[in-house]
Amino acid sequence: SPSRIPSNPPPPTPLPPIPIPIPTPIPPSTNPPHPSLDNLVNPIRQIRLPLPPFLTQ
């Protein structure tokens, strides 16, 4: 029924700004490689694409 619809709906509340965390630089000596990063990089490093025959001759 029309009575359920408000005549003047309130304006939408603006979204608060999302804080973006800035990573602080960590020295390599205290920053061990992340396991998940190693799991992603190691398979990529192990990939050896076969060269076409005309390149290996």
RODRENDREN-684814 format. One line per field, with one value per residue: residue in one letter; chain; y, z, x of N, C-alpha, C, O in turn. Coordinates in Angstrom, 2 decimals. Example, Ala and Ser with C-alpha at 12.3 -4.5 7.8 and 13.67 -1.06 7.14 Angstrom:
// residues 2
rest <- [A | S]
kette <- [A | A]
n.v <- [-5.69 | -2.25]
n.w <- [7.80 | 7.08]
n.u <- [13.19 | 12.85]
ca.v <- [-4.50 | -1.06]
ca.w <- [7.80 | 7.14]
ca.u <- [12.30 | 13.67]
c.v <- [-3.30 | 0.03]
c.w <- [7.80 | 7.87]
c.u <- [13.20 | 12.90]
o.v <- [-3.32 | 1.14]
o.w <- [8.46 | 8.04]
o.u <- [14.24 | 13.41]
// end
This chain:
// residues 57
rest <- [S | P | S | R | I | P | S | N | P | P | P | P | T | P | L | P | P | I | P | I | P | I | P | T | P | I | P | P | S | T | N | P | P | H | P | S | L | D | N | L | V | N | P | I | R | Q | I | R | L | P | L | P | P | F | L | T | Q]
kette <- [A | A | A | A | A | A | A | A | A | A | A | A | A | A | A | A | A | A | A | A | A | A | A | A | A | A | A | A | A | A | A | A | A | A | A | A | A | A | A | A | A | A | A | A | A | A | A | A | A | A | A | A | A | A | A | A | A]
n.v <- [-1.20 | 2.36 | 3.72 | 2.56 | 3.44 | 5.84 | 9.38 | 11.15 | 9.80 | 9.12 | 10.62 | 8.76 | 7.49 | 8.61 | 6.56 | 5.66 | 6.67 | 4.24 | 2.97 | 2.64 | 0.33 | 0.97 | -0.79 | -1.29 | -1.05 | -3.97 | -5.28 | -7.60 | -9.58 | -10.06 | -10.86 | -13.61 | -15.68 | -15.94 | -18.77 | -19.27 | -17.69 | -18.90 | -21.33 | -20.52 | -19.39 | -21.29 | -23.51 | -22.05 | -21.38 | -23.85 | -24.55 | -25.52 | -24.60 | -26.43 | -26.00 | -24.95 | -27.04 | -25.68 | -23.75 | -25.05 | -26.23]
n.w <- [0.00 | -0.51 | 1.86 | 3.14 | 1.94 | 2.53 | 2.35 | 2.09 | 1.67 | 3.78 | 3.13 | 1.64 | 3.80 | 3.77 | 2.91 | 5.22 | 4.94 | 3.73 | 5.55 | 4.36 | 4.88 | 5.31 | 4.51 | 6.62 | 5.99 | 6.34 | 7.59 | 5.65 | 7.16 | 9.35 | 8.25 | 7.33 | 4.41 | 3.21 | 3.73 | 2.01 | -0.14 | -1.02 | -1.83 | -4.02 | -5.70 | -6.06 | -7.67 | -10.03 | -10.66 | -11.21 | -13.57 | -16.81 | -19.95 | -22.93 | -25.59 | -28.95 | -31.80 | -33.79 | -32.44 | -30.83 | -32.47]
n.u <- [0.84 | 0.36 | 0.87 | 2.97 | 5.24 | 7.68 | 7.31 | 9.47 | 12.37 | 15.21 | 18.41 | 21.09 | 23.56 | 26.89 | 29.65 | 32.20 | 35.65 | 37.91 | 40.54 | 43.81 | 46.23 | 49.64 | 52.43 | 55.17 | 58.64 | 60.59 | 63.60 | 65.55 | 66.77 | 65.18 | 62.90 | 61.60 | 61.07 | 57.79 | 55.71 | 53.53 | 54.17 | 56.49 | 55.46 | 54.08 | 55.99 | 58.00 | 56.93 | 56.61 | 59.21 | 60.20 | 59.12 | 59.79 | 59.76 | 59.39 | 61.64 | 61.10 | 61.93 | 63.36 | 64.68 | 66.47 | 68.27]
ca.v <- [0.00 | 3.58 | 4.25 | 1.98 | 4.12 | 7.18 | 10.45 | 11.65 | 8.84 | 9.79 | 10.51 | 7.67 | 7.93 | 8.38 | 5.53 | 6.22 | 6.33 | 2.98 | 3.19 | 1.75 | 0.12 | 1.12 | -1.73 | -0.72 | -1.90 | -4.86 | -5.75 | -8.99 | -10.54 | -10.39 | -11.16 | -14.86 | -15.80 | -16.45 | -20.10 | -19.27 | -17.11 | -19.92 | -22.35 | -19.98 | -19.07 | -22.48 | -24.19 | -21.24 | -21.48 | -25.20 | -24.77 | -25.39 | -24.78 | -27.05 | -25.10 | -25.53 | -27.66 | -24.77 | -22.93 | -25.85 | -26.72]
ca.w <- [0.00 | -0.55 | 3.19 | 3.61 | 1.31 | 3.12 | 1.34 | 1.89 | 2.24 | 4.25 | 2.16 | 2.00 | 4.60 | 3.02 | 3.48 | 5.81 | 4.13 | 4.12 | 5.79 | 3.61 | 5.69 | 4.60 | 5.12 | 7.00 | 5.47 | 7.33 | 7.08 | 5.17 | 8.15 | 10.29 | 7.47 | 6.59 | 3.29 | 3.61 | 3.13 | 0.87 | -1.29 | -1.53 | -2.53 | -5.32 | -6.56 | -6.38 | -8.89 | -11.22 | -10.99 | -11.69 | -14.89 | -17.92 | -21.19 | -23.98 | -26.70 | -30.26 | -32.40 | -34.60 | -31.56 | -30.19 | -33.47]
ca.u <- [0.00 | 1.21 | 1.21 | 4.23 | 6.38 | 7.84 | 7.25 | 10.84 | 13.34 | 16.44 | 19.52 | 22.01 | 24.70 | 28.14 | 30.51 | 33.43 | 36.83 | 38.55 | 41.98 | 44.70 | 47.44 | 50.91 | 53.37 | 56.46 | 59.74 | 61.21 | 64.91 | 65.46 | 67.26 | 64.11 | 61.70 | 61.77 | 60.14 | 56.48 | 55.51 | 52.61 | 54.88 | 57.40 | 54.67 | 53.67 | 57.13 | 58.79 | 56.45 | 56.84 | 60.64 | 60.51 | 58.53 | 60.74 | 59.00 | 60.21 | 61.94 | 60.79 | 63.12 | 64.18 | 65.51 | 67.52 | 69.23]
c.v <- [1.25 | 4.10 | 3.69 | 2.71 | 5.50 | 8.24 | 10.99 | 10.64 | 9.58 | 9.64 | 9.39 | 8.21 | 7.65 | 7.33 | 6.17 | 5.85 | 5.08 | 3.26 | 2.16 | 1.55 | 0.21 | 0.17 | -1.05 | -1.62 | -2.69 | -5.30 | -7.21 | -10.00 | -10.96 | -10.75 | -12.46 | -14.95 | -16.45 | -17.81 | -20.08 | -18.67 | -18.14 | -20.99 | -21.84 | -19.81 | -20.33 | -23.25 | -23.38 | -21.33 | -22.84 | -25.46 | -24.55 | -25.65 | -25.44 | -26.07 | -25.75 | -26.07 | -26.66 | -23.86 | -23.73 | -26.33 | -25.76]
c.w <- [0.00 | 0.82 | 3.70 | 3.04 | 1.94 | 2.03 | 1.04 | 2.50 | 2.72 | 3.22 | 2.58 | 2.77 | 3.83 | 3.71 | 4.09 | 4.94 | 4.66 | 4.37 | 5.04 | 4.44 | 4.82 | 5.24 | 5.43 | 6.49 | 6.59 | 6.76 | 6.66 | 6.23 | 9.10 | 9.54 | 6.71 | 5.46 | 3.75 | 2.97 | 1.92 | -0.36 | -1.88 | -2.31 | -3.89 | -6.25 | -6.98 | -7.58 | -10.14 | -11.64 | -11.59 | -13.08 | -15.96 | -19.21 | -22.24 | -25.12 | -28.01 | -30.92 | -33.16 | -33.73 | -30.96 | -31.20 | -33.60]
c.u <- [0.87 | 1.60 | 2.53 | 5.43 | 6.53 | 7.87 | 8.65 | 11.81 | 14.59 | 17.55 | 20.47 | 23.21 | 25.99 | 29.01 | 31.75 | 34.63 | 37.50 | 40.04 | 42.81 | 45.97 | 48.69 | 51.92 | 54.69 | 57.58 | 60.40 | 62.56 | 64.83 | 65.90 | 66.16 | 62.84 | 61.92 | 60.77 | 58.85 | 56.25 | 54.60 | 53.29 | 55.84 | 56.64 | 54.22 | 54.86 | 57.88 | 58.25 | 56.70 | 58.31 | 60.99 | 59.94 | 59.61 | 59.97 | 59.90 | 60.42 | 61.53 | 62.06 | 63.98 | 65.02 | 66.65 | 68.55 | 70.40]
o.v <- [1.19 | 4.84 | 4.28 | 2.61 | 6.29 | 8.02 | 11.26 | 10.64 | 10.57 | 8.63 | 9.11 | 9.24 | 6.56 | 7.26 | 7.12 | 4.82 | 4.89 | 3.74 | 0.96 | 2.50 | -0.39 | 0.33 | -0.34 | -2.85 | -2.15 | -5.67 | -7.98 | -11.14 | -12.08 | -10.93 | -12.43 | -14.35 | -17.38 | -18.00 | -20.76 | -19.09 | -18.23 | -21.48 | -22.63 | -20.05 | -20.43 | -23.61 | -23.94 | -21.36 | -22.97 | -26.48 | -23.50 | -26.78 | -25.05 | -25.40 | -26.97 | -25.60 | -26.78 | -23.24 | -23.17 | -26.80 | -26.00]
o.w <- [0.46 | 0.93 | 4.58 | 3.58 | 1.88 | 0.94 | -0.12 | 3.71 | 2.10 | 2.52 | 3.77 | 2.42 | 3.28 | 4.94 | 3.53 | 4.27 | 5.86 | 3.47 | 5.09 | 4.67 | 3.75 | 6.42 | 4.60 | 6.55 | 7.65 | 5.59 | 7.27 | 6.21 | 9.61 | 10.17 | 5.56 | 5.54 | 4.55 | 1.79 | 0.93 | -1.49 | -3.10 | -3.34 | -4.81 | -7.45 | -8.11 | -8.46 | -11.21 | -12.83 | -12.36 | -13.70 | -15.99 | -19.51 | -22.40 | -25.56 | -28.16 | -30.62 | -33.16 | -34.22 | -30.61 | -30.80 | -34.40]
o.u <- [2.01 | 2.58 | 3.15 | 6.53 | 5.58 | 8.39 | 8.98 | 12.04 | 14.99 | 17.61 | 20.62 | 23.78 | 26.15 | 29.07 | 32.30 | 34.63 | 37.65 | 40.72 | 42.54 | 46.71 | 48.78 | 52.23 | 55.25 | 57.46 | 60.72 | 62.65 | 64.09 | 65.45 | 66.18 | 61.79 | 62.37 | 59.70 | 58.84 | 56.56 | 54.84 | 53.03 | 55.98 | 57.11 | 54.01 | 54.75 | 58.34 | 59.03 | 56.98 | 58.61 | 61.93 | 60.25 | 60.27 | 59.58 | 61.05 | 59.49 | 61.61 | 63.16 | 65.21 | 65.97 | 67.68 | 69.61 | 71.31]
// end
